[in-house]
Amino acid sequence: MRYNFHNCRILEKKISHISNVKAVFVKYSHTAKILDTEIDMIGFQYFTLRNGMAFSIGGSSKKVDFEKINSILLKSISSFMFEDWEDYNLEDFE
């Protein structure tokens, strides 16, 4: 399956937080082209930097379903937490 994104538009952008870390929130719309079918989509992403690494988390759905799906996506993302792996002995996972 091949996605071909075109006509992307920024719907909203703001500074927000993910797991109590400052992040950039971007909500956008676009048309996804899958094989010969075009589907209007709405999505969002949170972008942040932490401990010298870049992170992105988000979700999307068909435009017609977005209002129903959005609260589920946001609830799932709100459960995201950063962990400090330095606190663990990684040998325990070998």
C-alpha positions in Angstrom: 0.0 0.0 0.0 1.4 3.4 -1.0 0.4 6.7 0.6 0.7 9.8 -1.4 0.0 12.9 0.7 -0.9 16.1 -1.1 -2.8 19.3 -0.4 -1.8 19.2 3.3 -3.1 22.2 5.4 -2.2 23.2 8.9 -5.5 23.5 10.9 -4.0 24.3 14.3 -0.6 24.7 15.9 0.3 25.5 19.5 2.7 24.8 22.3 1.4 22.0 24.5 2.7 19.2 26.7 3.2 15.5 26.4 4.1 13.7 29.7 4.8 17.1 31.3 7.3 17.9 28.6 6.8 21.0 26.5 5.9 20.0 22.9 4.7 21.5 19.6 1.2 20.3 18.7 0.2 20.4 15.0 -3.3 19.4 13.6 -3.5 19.1 9.9 -5.8 17.8 7.1 -4.8 16.2 3.8 -6.0 13.8 1.2 -4.4 10.3 1.3 -4.2 8.5 -2.0 -4.3 4.7 -1.6 -4.1 2.9 -4.9 -6.8 4.6 -6.9 -8.8 5.9 -3.9 -8.6 9.3 -2.3 -9.6 9.7 1.4 -9.9 13.0 3.2 -8.0 12.7 6.5 -7.4 14.8 9.7 -4.4 14.1 11.9 -2.3 15.6 14.6 1.2 15.2 16.0 3.1 16.2 19.1 6.8 16.9 18.6 9.3 17.3 21.5 12.9 17.0 22.4 14.0 15.2 25.6 17.5 14.2 26.7 19.0 15.0 23.3 16.5 12.9 21.4 13.5 13.9 19.2 10.1 12.3 19.8 6.8 12.4 17.8 3.5 10.8 18.7 0.1 11.4 17.1 -2.9 10.0 15.4 -5.2 10.4 12.4 -8.5 9.2 10.9 -10.8 9.8 8.1 -12.2 13.3 8.2 -15.8 12.0 8.5 -14.8 10.0 11.6 -12.5 12.4 13.3 -14.9 13.8 15.8 -15.8 10.3 17.0 -12.2 9.1 17.1 -10.4 12.2 18.4 -11.2 11.6 22.1 -10.0 8.0 21.9 -6.7 9.2 20.2 -6.2 11.9 22.8 -6.9 9.6 25.7 -4.4 7.1 24.4 -1.8 9.7 23.9 -2.4 11.2 27.4 -1.4 7.9 28.8 2.1 8.2 27.2 4.9 8.6 29.7 8.6 9.1 29.3 10.8 6.7 31.3 14.3 7.4 32.4 16.0 4.1 31.4 19.1 5.1 33.4 17.1 4.1 36.5 17.0 0.5 35.3 19.6 -2.2 35.0 19.2 -3.1 31.4 21.0 -6.4 32.0 17.7 -7.5 33.6 16.1 -7.5 30.1 18.7 -9.6 28.4 
